[in-house]
Amino acid sequence: MIDTHTHLYDQAFDPDRAEVVARAHAAGVSACILPAIDQSTWQAQQACTGFFSGFCHSASGLHPTSVNENFREELDFARQTLPGAVAVGEIGIDAYWSREFLKEQVEVFEEQLSWASEKDLPVIIHCRSAFPELLESLRRTRSSGLRGILHAWSGSTEVFTEANRYGHFLMGIGGVITYKNSHLVNVLQKTSLTEIVLETDAPWLTPSPFRGHRNESSYLMYILAKVAEIKGLSPEETDSRTTQNALSLFNLKPCNE
């Protein structure tokens, strides 16, 4: 398994980060992607990637909720950290917490999409309460090579299909799929496994049966099991396909190479 979205560098893991990684390995997680947030978390992210080299792979970008008056300074910093990154992310538009800097969020998002095209890198897109704005940005910046993950997908099948008119995007499925009466079950039933990757978004969005506690990559097995159940496939087949999707997207080598 590959955890395509975890914030292992978050302070929540400071007491036992090595043990968390050991449990992930034991559960069958062979690699993880660490999305960026902003300057304040960059050093911790890089330290984590360096310490767990070969297991952790870093992305670079500016998170939409970190866009404020100094967004240009943050954006310049994110641009400088692109060398060596496996993706541009976590980028996107978030109108859930505040719409105060929504115009700036859109500007920042579209500029970072252009980096991805320029560097031929995938993107990791965060979108919350902003699907119309997301689709409009993708329309404006469409390019033949644009690809990536629509992280923590919470939209409809129709919006996912529309987004894929402007690039090639995979659906990031995490702990929410395990929640009782999750609307994502219907979305997943209509989505090919070739369009799905697994993620935790640890330390947040913990899957059942651990909801309410800190999330970690070892819990990816519960997300995998639920996806397999919904798709009517074995966990092994589901693991193989979703792992290959992630390897191809991030241009990673299989763990046995």
WOBEL-V47303 format. One line per field, one symbol per residue. ss: DSSP state (A for helix, B for strand, O for the rest). A space follows every 10 residues. Layout:
ss=???
//
This chain:
ss=OBBOOBOOOO AAAOOOAAAA AAAAAAAOOO BBBBOOOOAA AAAAAAAAAA AOBOOBBBOB OOOAAAOOOO AAAAAAAAAA OOOOOOBBBB BBBBOOOOOO OAAAAAAAAA AAAAAAAAAO OBBBBBBBOO AAAAAAAAAA AOOOOOBBBB OOOOOOAAAA AAAOOOOBBB BBBOAAAAOO OOOAAAAAAO OOAAABBBOO OBOOOOOOOO OOOOOOAAAA AAAAAAAAAA AOOOAAAAAA AAAAAAAAAA OOOOOOO
//
